[in-house]
Amino acid sequence: TTAQAAATKSLPSVVVVNVTTSEGSGLGSGVVYDKKGDIITNYHVIDGATSISVTINNKSYDAKVVGSDASSDIAVIKADIGDDEVTPIEVSNSDKLVVGDWVMSVGSPFGLDQSVSAGIVSSLARNQTMQSSSGETIYTNLIQTDAAINPGNSGGALVNSKGQLVGICTLFSSDTESFAGIGFAIPGNYATKIADTIIAGKTVTHAYIGLTMQTVNAQNATANGLSVKQGAYVADVTSGSPADKAGIKKGDIIVAVDGDEITSADGMILAVRSHDIGDTVKVTFMRGDSKKTVEVTLGDDAELQKQLKEQSQQQNTQQNNGLGDGYGNGSGSGSSQEDLMQEIYNYLNQNHGGSYSDGTSGSSNQS
């Protein structure tokens, strides 16, 4: 059957990821990406890990973090496989998915490794932001599926009828902390693009507009005499940024991008991040009572990340010299990345959570 063939093809490439943290232990899943032992998983699976091991075909290996992009919830770990051989998963083009396509989730729900669940693509291009210990995770263009995704499935594979990777399982929506028919996966094309960047030793960058924003709602609009009751209020514009070059100014209220309504600061962040670096978008905003539309060519946040990383390193140095102000979290090498991501998304003024759970066994809901 289709399910048998897809399972047979994909199961050898999906692993159990065991994690120990200062708070205890947990597990998730991962996908073998190449013959060297590089494995794609979710950042939230390995966040705060003091040690990591993976189980591949019933054999355990030590693993280490190659790199991660916390804001996209993608990480690459490398298993110490020695001379052993592993089976990389075959990757399909996730851009070709359509609603109704048959898919299968593969992973370790509730620690039950090598488990599969079949379903369909329920919807595409779902967007969500979530607060986490490392800042804001921005999920764009998620694949929605009714193939079961439970705690422990995070980082596992969503495969098509040929057993090829089309997504990395990451979230489920439920009030009971277990699957209720709505799960989400990061598109495979996006996940592997980030993985390739990490493995190459490069910095993962994202589309960037250069705005600090606040959400406009009916209450603050009335209190401040604003011309609209929803949108993204521009609190600051970074000098020389794409927004600055396009003529967007402090005090403008963004109401649409490419004709799609913007109702909050988070909505604007998601709209930007759903595009690629170099894309040109039409941003519509209110300036007083006048509506204006400008074209903005999105840049990348490499320089911003560099600046914030330097600031974070300076803070860490001060703390190590006894000059700190308690800003760090004392988590060793992980604190720099966490502080960096916190600063980046504080900078972008995110202020919205979600009623979603990650799929890591032993983790708590993020909301």
N, C-alpha and C positions, 0 to 999 in steps of 0.2 A: 504494500500500500504506500501511498504518498508519505504518511506519517512514519512508517517503518524505514523507508528510504532516507528521509530527512534526518531521522534520529541516528541511523547507522553512520551517516556521513558526518554529522556535526558533533556527536558525543565525544569522540576522542580529542576534540579541540577545546573542550570546555572544562575548566578546572575549578577546584575548591580553593578559596583563598582564606587561610586562617590567620587571624590578626590578634596580637596581644597589645594592649594599651595599658596606661597607668591605672585605668579604671576597671580593667578586666579583660575579657576576650570576646571575640565575635567572629563571624564568618560571612563571606560573600562568595561571589563567583568571579571568574575571569575567562578570557578568551585567548588562546595561544595565537600569537600574531605572526611569528616567524620561527625558523628552525634554531635560532640562537637562544630561545627561551624567553623572548619578550612577550609579555602578556598584557592585554588591555583590560582594565577594570574601572570601577567608579572611584573617584577621589574619596567619596565619603566612606568607602569600604576600608581604605588604608589610612584615613585621617587620624593622626595621633598615634600611629603604630610604633611600638618599641621593637617589635619583631614580627616577621611575616614568614609564613611557609605556605606552599601550595601543594595540592595533591593532584597529580597527573596520572591517570590510568592506575589508580590505587598505590602509587608510589609518592612519598613525600620528599619535597625539596625545600631548602632554604631559599628565600627570595629577598630582594632589596628593591627599593624604589628607584627607578630611573629618572622619573620626573613626573610632574602633574600640572594640571590647570584647574585649580579649585573652582573657579567661577563657571567652568563648563562641566564640572564633575567628571573629568576624565583623568586617569592616571595610567602610567605604564610601570609595571614591575618586571624584574628579570629573575627567573628561576635559575639556580645553580645546577644545571642538568648534567654537567660534565660531558662525558662521551655519549650519554643517552640521546635517543632520537625522540622528537616530539612532532605532532601533526598540526601544522598551522591551519587555521580555518580558511576556507575559500570565501572570498569577499565578492558580493554582488553590488550592483549599482542601486543604492537605496533611493536615488532620485526617481527611479522608474516605478516605485511602489504606487499603487492606486487603492482606494478604499474598496474593501472586499477581498483583497489578495489573501491567500492562505499563508499563515505564519505559525511558527512554533517557538516557544520560549524554552531555553535549555539552561539549567543551573542547579543550584542546591537549596531549594526552598526548605526552611526550617532544618537545615543541615542534612536533608535527604539528597545526597549527591547523585549526579547523573539522572536527574529527573527532567521529563519533558512534558509540555502541555500545548495542545494545538488550539488555534483560533483563527481569527481573521484580523486584518487591518480595519479598525473601527473608524478611524479618522486620521487626518494628517495635519501638520502645521499647528499643533497645539503649543501654546507658550505659557510659561510659568516661571515666577521667581520665588526663591525660598531663602529664608535666613538660615545661616549655619554658623558654626563656631569660627569659620574662616572668612566670614563676610557674606556676600550675596552670591548664591548660585543662580545663574541665568540660563534657563532651559528654553531654547527656541526650536521651532519646527519639530517638536516631538512627534513620534509615531504613537498613536493610541491603539491599543489592542485588547481583545478579550481573552487572549491566551494568558493563563494564570501567571501573575508575578507576585510573589510572596516574599517575606523576609528571608534573606539568603540568596535570592535571585539576582540581587544587584551586581552589576558587572558581568553578568552572564550574557548569552547570545540570544538574539531574536533572529531566526533564520527563515528563509523562504522554502518553497516546496522542494528545492534542490539541495537543501541543507547548507545554503550559502548565507553568510552573515549579511543582515540588512539593518541591524540595530544592536545597541547595548542596553539591556534591560536596566531600568533605574528607579522607577517610582510606581506606586499604586495609589489609587484614591479610595479611601475607606474610612468609616467611623469606628471600625472594630480592630484596627491594626493588622488586618489580614485582607486578602484580595476579595474584592466585591464586584468583579466584572470589568473594571477599568484600570488598565495598566499602561505604562508609558516607557518608551525606549528612545534613546538618543540615536538619530540616524547614523547608519554605518559609515557613510561617506564623511560626515563631520568628525566622527570619532577616530577614524583611521587617519584623517588629515592631521588632527592634533597629535595622534600617536607618532606619525612620521616626523613631525616637527620636534617632538620630545626626544625621540630616538636619535635624531640628527644633532642633538645638543643645542638646539636653537630655542629662543624665547617664543612662547605662544602669544600671538597678538590678536587683537579683536578690532572690529570696526569701532570707530571713535568719532564723536562729533564735537566734544569739548564744551559741555554744558553742565552746570550744577542746577538741579531743578527741584521744585516742590510741587506737590499735588494740589490742584485747585478743586475745591468742592463747593457746594451751595453755601455752606456756613462761612468759610473764609472769604468767598467771593462777595457775599453780602457785607461782611464786616469791613472789607477793604475797598468796596465800591468797584469791583472788577467788572469787565464788560461781558464775561462769560462765566458760567457756573461749573465748568469742568475743563480740565486740560492740564498741561505741564507748565508751571510758571518758571521762567528763566531767572534764577537767583544770581547767577554769575556766568560769564562767558570767558573762557580761557583765551588769553591774548594769542593771536596767530593760529588759532584752531580752525578747523573746517567751518564751524558755526560763525566764528568771528569774520572769517574771509567772506562768508555769504551774506553778512550784514545783520545777523540776528543779534539783538541787544538785550541787556538786562531789563527785566520788566515785561518783555514779550510773553505771551501765553500761547504755547504750541497746541493746536487743536487737531492737526491731521498730518500724516506723512503718506505721500503718494495717494492721497484721497481717502485713506483709512483713518477713522476717527481716533484721536488720542484723548483719553480721559484721565490720565494720571502720569506722574513722573515715571513710575515703573513701566507704564505702557510705552512711554517714549524710549526708555532704555531697551525694552524688548524689541521695539521697532528698529532701533539702530543695530542691535546685535543680531537680528535676523538677516541682515545684509552682509555682504562681503566688503572687505577693505577695497576702496577704489570705486565702489558703487556710487552713483549719483541719485539722490532722492529729492523729492519735492516736499519741502516743509512749509506748512501753512500755519500762520500764527496771527494773533490779534495784537495790535499795537494801539492801545487805547481803544477807540471804537472802529478802527480801520483794520480790515483783514488783508494780509499780504501773503504771498507765496514766493519762496526763493528756492533755488536749486543748491544743494549742498553735496559736495563730493567728499565722502567719508574717508577719514584718514585711519591710522592705526595708533594703538595706545602704547607702543614700544617706549617712547620717550617718557611717558607718564610712569610706566612701570619701573623704568630705570631710576627716575627721580625718587619714587617712593621706596624703592629697594635701598637706595643710598641713605635715605632718611631712616629707614628701619635699621640698617646696619649701624648707623651712628648712634641710634637709641640703644641698640644692643651693646655697643662698645661702652657707652656711658654706664649702663647697668652693670656690666662686667667690672667696671672700674669703681663701682660703689656710688655712681653718680645718678643712678636711675630714679625714676619717679613712680615705679610700680607698674609701668605700662606693659611690660612683658608678661608672658604667662608661664615662664620657667619650663617650657617643654623642649628645651634643647634646640636641635637643628630645625625642628618643625616650626618654631615660633616665628622665624623670619618670614616664611611663606605665609603663615596665618596673619601676621601683622600686616604684611604687604597687601594681601587680598582685602583685609578689613579696611585699610586706608583707601584702596582704589575705589571700593564701592561705597564707602562713606563719602568719598569725593564726588561720586555720581549721585549721592543723596538718595539711595534706595530706602524705602520705608514701608515695604509691604511684605507680608508673610503669606503662607499658603496652608491649606488644610490637607496636605499630602504627606505621605510617609515614604521614607526611603526604604529600600528593600534589603537592608543589612540586618541579618539575624543578630539580636542583642542590642540593637540601637533603639533610640526613642524617636517619637514623631518629631518632625520639624514643623513649627507653626508660628 
